[in-house]
Amino acid sequence: MAGRVMENAPARCGRNRTRRVKDKSDPPRLGTLPKIPLPRLSAIPYFGPFQQLEIIMARICAITGKRPVKGSIINRKGQSKKSGGIGTHVTSITKRKFRPNLQKIRIKMPNGGTKRVWVAVKAIKAGLVQKA
């Protein structure tokens, strides 16, 4: 009877572990958070409650919402296995920022006025903004 799994038998370790089928009525397990959909940044500028383009002092694109993101520089030494070595090894990791290419330009507002705002070059090239 090695191949049969008894209903009340405890789950065994290794290859013969039994899997528990998740039932729809099961409560969520501890430590798991419900998935909340995040708002997607679109190419439409945000207008505040008074129909004016929101003034953003930080270096964030007023059109696409691009902003600096954290990253790292990873230095490696050694010859890769692909080219006949024993593999590369990480020697140091330095924190850095990836900054978007932002330009402060004058744009036309919907009400006819002009305003200087930070805009990503990608948005300018795509024609998402009209220069004043």
N, C-alpha and C positions, 0 to 999 in steps of 0.2 A: 504494500500500500504506500510506496514511496512517492508516487506521482500525484496522489490525491491530497487535497487540502480540506481539512476538517473545518466545519463552520465555527466551532468554539475554540479552535486551536490558536495559541498565541502566534504573532508574526515572527518568522524566523529571520535570522540575519543572513547576509550573503546572497547567493544566486537564487535561493528558494524562498525569498521574501514574498509574502503575500501582499497584494495591493488592495487598499481600501477604496471602494468606489464612492466618490463624493456625491452626496445626495443634495438636491436643490434646497431642501428644508434645513440643512445643517447650518448652525450659526457660524459666523466668521471666526477664524482662529485668532487667538491672542497674538499681538505683534504685527498683524496685517492691517493696512490702512485701506479704506475704500478709495478707488481711483476716481479722482476729480478731474474733469476735463479742463485744461488750461486755456486761457484766452489766447487766440492766435493773433500775432501782430500782423496787421495788413498794411498795405501801401496807402492807406487813407489817413491823412493827418488827423490828430485828435483835436476837436474843437470843444472848449469848455462850455459851461452852462450859459455863457453870454455870447456864443457863436464867435469866439476869438481863438486863434491858434494859441495853444497853451505855451507859455514861456518856459523853456527848459534851460536852466543855467549850466547844467553839467554837459559833458561832451557825449550827448545822445542824439541820434538822428531824429529830427522832428517828423520825418515822413515814415521811415521804416522801423524806427525804434532800435537800430543797431547801437551797441554800447560796448565798452571795453570788457573783455572776459579774461578770467584767470587761466593761466597755463603754466608750462614749465619747459626749460631747456634741459634735455637729457644728454649728457656726455657719455659716450661709450668708447671702450678700447678693445682691441683684439681683432682677429680675423674671423669673418663669418664662416659658419659651417658650409654654406653654399660654395664658398670659394676655397675650401680646403682647410680651414682653421678649426679651432676647438670651440668657437662661438664667441660672441661679444659679451662684455660685462659692463654694467653701468658703473661709472666712476663718480659722477656727481649729478645732482638734480638741482637746478636753480629756478626759483619762481620768477615768472614774468607776466606781462599783460599783452594780450593781442588787442591792439587798438584799431578801430575802423578808420577808414580814410574819410574824415569829415572836413567839410569846407563851410565857412560862414558866408552865406550868400543872401542877397536880397531877393525875396520872392513876392509874387503878387498874391494879395489876400482876396477871398471871395467878395468882400465888401468894396474892393477897389483900391485899398491901401497897400502899402508895402511894409515888409518886416524883415529884419536880418535874423536868420536862424541857422543852426547847424544842420547840414544835410549831407548824407553819404554820397560819395561820387557815383556809386552804383545807381542811386535813385535819380541823380541828375542825368546820367547816360541813358537810363531807361525812359526818360521823359515823364517821370512822375511829378515833377515840379516845374513851374513856369517862372523863369527868371524875370525880375522887374527891370 
